[in-house]
Amino acid sequence: MSENIAAVIVAAGKGERMQASIPKAFLKLCGRPLFTYSLATFMQVKAVSKYVVVVPENKIKNTRDICSKFFGDKQTKRINIVKGGDCRQVSVENALKALSSDTAWVLIHDAARPLVDNKLIKRVIDNTKQYGAAVPGIKAVDTLKKINLRENLGSTVNRDSILYVQTPQGFRLTTLRKAYMQARQKSLFATDDASLIQALGKPVKVVLGSPLNFKVTFPEDKILTTAILNYKRKKNVENRSRL
């Protein structure tokens, strides 16, 4: 049964730190474009019934062709592909405008996190429906230091109060739209959606994230992600052979 939950995959970033000649979401890992991994995972979650992929305007047709190749024409018809903007905030706002009025909840996910899993998505959904807004996060485990202008070590930061926030971030759609309207009116800028919800004065529930749900940002992240994907593929083949 449909729960009117939409998943937005944000894949419009240039990925300049990746030092690639194409947008990061279209880089191939194990023969597949990066954005297809998280999209495939969301499509396996029965509670999610709508999908929006935000891409650069010149990649819209290419994205549709990619989706047809990996998901089939029937599934691709369920995917709304919209153009992104100059920054993540504009891209997400474009996606929100594309959602129909009967959508109750929305999950915003960065395509650069290809290893998101079903259990994490379901945790976010459950807590979003209970609290109105929820984000996954993991606690910092390393020693954290401030640095001065000369990049010398300064004081130690209390890591107990530090959280690495991830996506998908879940929200009631009407509330998120209000948050984006306020951001536009007040010229607010944020690197994630939860910050705009907080600017409305609304609380955001934190749920347990996953160390594997890291963001592919630098070239070396591709190496790690590829290794994990190959390991998972090998385990799946081994499991099927036992059946």
N, C-alpha and C positions, 0 to 999 in steps of 0.2 A: 504494500500500500504506500502511495506517495505521501511524504511528509512535507512537501513544498520546501525542500531544502536545495539550495543551489550552491555549486562549487565554482569559484572563480579562480582560474589559473593565470597568474600574472607572468607573462612571457614576453614583455615588450622592452625589457632592459637591453642596453648595449653591451653590458658586461666588459667594460674597458679594462678592469683589473685582470680579466682572463687573457688579455692580449691576443684576442682572436679576430679574424677578419670578418666574421659573421656574428649576428646576435647570439649571446650565450645559450639561450633556450633552444637554439637550432644546432648546436654542436652535437656530434654523434658520439654516443657511448655504447659500446657493444653493438654497433650497427643501427642504433635508434636515436632520433633526436631527443635531447634531454627532456623537453617538456612532456613527451609522451609517457614517461614513466609515472609521474605523479597523476596525470590525467587517467591513466589506466587503473591506478589504485582507487581513485575516487569513483570510477565507473563500476567498481566491484562492491561498493558500499550501497546496499539496497535503499537506505534512507535518503540518499542523494538522488534526485530525479532530474536536475537541470545542470548544464555545464556551460560555462563561458570561458573562452580562452582569449586573452588579450595579447595582441602581437603588433609589431610595427606594421603600418599601413601597407607597405610594399611586400609584406609576408602573408597577407590574408589568403591569397589563392594558394600559395605554397603550403600554408598550414592546412587548408582544406584537403589538398592532395595527400599530405602526410597522414592526416587522420583517416582518410579513405583507405590508404594502404595498410595501416596498422589496426584499424578498428572496423573497417568495412563501411560501405555506403549507408547502410541502415542506421548504424550507430552514429555516423558522422552527421546525419540529419538532426540529431539531438544536440549537437554541439554548436553553440552560438559563437562565432568568431568575430571579434570586434577590434577596431584599431586602438592602439595605445596612444599615450601622449608623450610629452617631453620628459615627464618624470613619473615615478610610480603612483603618486597620489592622483594625478590626472588619469592615468590608465585605469586605476580602480574605479574612479568616479564614472568613467565611460562604461565600465562593466555594469555598474549599479543601474545606470540608465537603461541598459539592455534587458534587465530582468523584468518579467511580467508582474503585475500587481498582486497576483495570487501567491507570490513567493513570500514565505514567512521568515525564513532563516537563510543566512548566507555564510559560506566559509571562504575566506580569502587565503589563497596559498601561493607561495612563490615557486615558480617553475624550477628555480635553482635548487630546490630541495627534493630531489628525485626519489629519495629513499624513505619517504613518509610511508607509514603502514596503516592497515585497516584499524587496528586497535587504537592507535593514537587518534585517528579521525573520529572514531566512535566516542572516545573519551571527550573530545572537544564538543561533539554534537550533544551528548548527554548533559554536559555542564552548561553549554550555551542555552539549552532549552530550560534548564533549571534557574540559571542566574541572569540570563539575558545577554551575557557577553563572556567569552572564555578564550584564553590563549594558553598554548603549551609552553613550558620552559624547563630548563635544567639549571641546577645550581652550579656556580663556579667552583672548580676544584683546584685550580692553580693559585699560587700566590699572586696577588694583584698589586701593582705599584703605580703611583702617580709619577709623571716625569715633568721636568721643568722645560723651559724653552730651548735649552741646549741638549735636551734629551738625556739628561742625567737622572738617575733614580732619585725619587723623592719618598714620600711617606707611603706606608702600606695601607691599602684599602681593605676594610673588613669585608671579606668575601661572603660572609653569612648573609649579607644584605644584597648580594649581587645575583641577578638571574639572567641567564641567556635566553631571551625570548625567541620562539620559533613561530612557524605557521604550520597548519592552518589556524587562523584566528576566526572565531565564530561569533556572529552577532544577530540580533533581531534586525531584519532588513530596514524597517522603518526608522529604528534608532540610528543605524549607520548612515542612512541617507541624511538624517538631521545633522549628524556629526560632520558630514562632508559639506552640507550647506553652510554650517557655521564656519567651517574652515575657510570656505571661499569668501564669505562675508568679512571675516576678520583677518584674512591673509595669513592663516595659520599653516605651518608646514610641519609634517611629521614623517618619519621613516617607516612607521607601521600604523595600522588602522586603530589598534587599541589606544594609542596616544590621543587620537581624535575623539574617541569615546570618553576618555578620561577628561578631556577638555570640556565636555558637556557636563561634567560632574557626576558621571555614571561609574559605578564600580566594575571592575573586570576580574573575573575569577581566573586563577592560575591553576592549570592541571599539569600532570606529569608529562614532560616531553620525552624525547628519545635522543641518545647520543648519536644514533645513525641518521637522524633527521637534520644533518648539518647542511649548510649552504655551500654550494659549489661556487667558489669565488675566484680562486687563483688556479693557475695551470696544474699545480700539484694536487689540487682537489680532484681533478679529473682522474688522476692515477689511482687515488684511493677509492673513488666511487666505482671505477671500472673493476678494480680488484674485488670489491664487495659484490657487485653485480655478477661477476663470473663465479664467485663462491656460491651465491644463492642459486644460480643456474645449475651448478654442479650438484648441489644438495637436492634440488627439485628432480633432476634426472635420477639420482640415486634413490630417492623416495619412490618415484614411479616404478623403478625397476624392482622394488621389493613387493609391489602390489601383485 
